[in-house]
Amino acid sequence: MGILSWIFIFSICGIMVWSLIQFIRGGKYRLNLQLRESKFSAEIFYTLVIVYFTVIIGFGLIYFILSINRILLVENGELREVSIIASMIHSIYFSGVTLLTIGYGDITPIGIGRLIALIQALIGYILPTAFVLRIVQSNQENRDE
C-alpha cells in the first residue's frame, strides 16, 4: 500500500476521532440539550443520525481505500473484480452493516480490514451509550442550575 493511501486513512481516522471527542466533551458546538416533558427530542435524533452517517461514510472511505490497494472485501466467499463505483457502494454498505452490528455475512473483510471492522463494531456499541450519558449529564447540569 502506498504512503498516500495511509495518509488518507489516518486523516479520515483523525477527523472521525476529533469529531466524536468534540461531541462527547461538548466542544465549541456544544448542544444545548434542554429536554422538555416530551418523550422524543428531534434535536437529539438528528444529531445521532448525523454522527452515525459521519462514522459510516468515514469507515466506508477507509474500506474503499483499502479495496483500491487490493485489500478487498470478499463477497459471498468469492473475490470479485468490481468497478470503482461498485467498490464504493460495497464499502459504504459494509460500513453501515458493521457499525449497526447487523453483520449479514455477505461481505467479509480480509487482512487489516478485519481489525478496522472490529474497531467500527465497537464504536457502534459505544455510540448509543455515549448519547445516553450525554443526555443524563445535561439533565443533571440543568437541575443543578
Disulfide bonds with the S-S distance in Angstrom:
none
